[in-house]
């Protein structure tokens, strides 16, 4: 069975994105953010300001940078806003999933923040795109259900 490449263009990010996600404020201590990432087994989380606007992403790599560059006392004092990645690729809710899949082919990360009018409204991950492909395959004529 052929993969439904062109049908991905008919599906939108808003249909498959996660809209309930953990975010961090920039003034949160890195030590607290690390605890949350470990507890939930996340590789990173968006950083938003008080108005819900995306201002960065804190990744595992950003947290490791604190551990490598700082000492034990400094790591506890470091803030999310000081070490987050600020150059973040985003998508909009009406972006088609083929564009997102192509973006993942070029990216080293596993999820895109979804932004609408500057505000974070969710995130879409590689597994979300695979879920869409799986759905399309199951809906295809002659597919086993």
C-alpha positions as CSV (number, residue, x, y, z in Angstrom):
1,X,0.0,0.0,0.0
2,X,1.3,3.5,-0.9
3,X,1.7,6.1,1.8
4,X,-0.8,8.9,1.5
5,X,1.7,11.7,0.8
6,X,-0.6,14.0,-1.1
7,X,-3.5,13.4,1.3
8,X,-1.3,14.9,4.0
9,X,-1.8,18.3,2.3
10,X,-5.5,18.1,3.1
11,X,-4.9,17.7,6.8
12,X,-4.2,20.7,9.1
13,X,-2.0,21.0,12.2
14,X,-4.9,22.0,14.3
15,X,-6.5,18.5,13.8
16,X,-3.5,16.6,15.2
17,X,-1.6,19.0,17.5
18,X,-1.5,18.7,21.3
19,X,-3.2,21.8,22.8
20,X,-2.7,21.0,26.5
21,X,1.1,21.3,27.0
22,X,3.5,22.1,29.7
23,X,5.1,25.5,29.4
24,X,7.7,27.4,31.4
25,X,7.9,31.0,32.4
26,X,11.3,32.6,31.7
27,X,11.8,33.5,35.4
28,X,11.6,29.8,36.5
29,X,14.8,28.3,37.9
30,X,16.4,25.8,35.6
31,X,16.6,23.3,38.5
32,X,12.7,23.3,38.7
33,X,12.4,23.0,34.9
34,X,14.7,20.0,34.9
35,X,12.6,18.3,37.5
36,X,9.5,18.8,35.4
37,X,11.1,17.5,32.3
38,X,12.4,14.4,34.0
39,X,9.1,13.8,35.8
40,X,7.1,13.9,32.6
41,X,9.8,12.4,30.4
42,X,9.8,15.4,28.0
43,X,12.8,16.5,26.0
44,X,11.8,20.1,26.2
45,X,9.0,22.6,26.6
46,X,8.0,26.0,25.2
47,X,8.8,29.2,27.2
48,X,6.0,31.8,27.2
49,X,5.6,35.2,28.7
50,X,2.8,36.3,31.0
51,X,0.6,37.0,27.9
52,X,1.0,33.5,26.5
53,X,3.4,34.6,23.7
54,X,6.1,32.2,22.7
55,X,9.5,33.6,23.6
56,X,11.7,30.4,23.4
57,X,12.0,26.7,24.0
58,X,14.0,25.0,26.8
59,X,15.5,21.8,25.6
60,X,17.4,19.0,27.3
61,X,20.5,20.3,25.5
62,X,19.9,23.8,27.0
63,X,19.7,22.3,30.5
64,X,22.9,20.3,29.9
65,X,24.6,23.5,28.9
66,X,23.9,24.9,32.4
67,X,25.4,21.8,34.0
68,X,28.5,21.9,31.8
69,X,29.1,25.7,31.9
70,X,28.0,26.4,35.5
71,X,28.9,25.0,38.8
72,X,26.5,23.3,41.2
73,X,25.5,26.5,42.9
74,X,25.2,28.4,39.6
75,X,22.9,25.7,38.1
76,X,20.4,26.2,40.9
77,X,20.3,30.0,40.3
78,X,20.1,29.8,36.5
79,X,16.8,30.8,35.0
80,X,15.0,29.3,32.1
81,X,15.1,32.7,30.2
82,X,18.8,32.8,30.5
83,X,19.4,29.5,28.7
84,X,16.4,28.9,26.5
85,X,16.7,28.8,22.7
86,X,15.2,31.9,21.3
87,X,15.4,31.1,17.6
88,X,12.5,28.8,17.3
89,X,10.8,27.4,14.2
90,X,7.0,27.5,14.5
91,X,4.0,26.5,12.5
92,X,0.5,27.9,12.4
93,X,-2.7,25.8,13.1
94,X,-3.7,25.9,9.4
95,X,-0.3,24.6,8.1
96,X,-0.8,21.4,6.2
97,X,0.8,18.2,7.5
98,X,2.9,17.6,4.4
99,X,4.7,20.9,5.0
100,X,5.2,19.9,8.6
101,X,6.5,16.5,7.6
102,X,8.9,18.1,5.2
103,X,10.0,20.5,8.0
104,X,10.8,17.6,10.3
105,X,12.9,16.0,7.5
106,X,15.2,19.1,7.7
107,X,15.0,19.6,11.5
108,X,16.9,18.0,14.3
109,X,14.1,18.5,16.8
110,X,10.9,16.4,17.2
111,X,8.2,19.0,17.6
112,X,7.1,22.4,16.4
113,X,5.4,25.0,18.6
114,X,2.1,26.0,17.1
115,X,1.5,29.8,17.2
116,X,-1.5,31.8,16.2
117,X,-1.4,35.6,16.3
118,X,1.9,35.4,18.3
119,X,0.4,33.2,21.0
120,X,1.3,29.6,21.7
121,X,-1.8,27.4,21.0
122,X,-0.2,23.9,21.0
123,X,2.6,21.8,19.5
124,X,2.8,19.2,16.8
125,X,5.3,16.4,17.0
126,X,6.7,13.8,14.6
127,X,4.4,11.1,16.2
128,X,1.4,13.3,15.6
129,X,2.2,13.4,11.9
130,X,2.6,9.6,12.0
131,X,-0.8,9.3,13.7
132,X,-2.3,11.2,10.8
133,X,-0.6,8.9,8.2
134,X,-1.9,5.9,10.1
135,X,-5.4,7.4,10.1
136,X,-5.2,7.9,6.3
137,X,-4.0,4.4,5.8
138,X,-6.8,3.0,7.8
139,X,-9.4,5.0,5.8
140,X,-8.0,4.0,2.4
141,X,-10.1,1.7,0.3
142,X,-9.1,-2.0,0.8
143,X,-7.1,-1.4,3.9
144,X,-7.5,-3.9,6.8
145,X,-9.4,-2.5,9.8
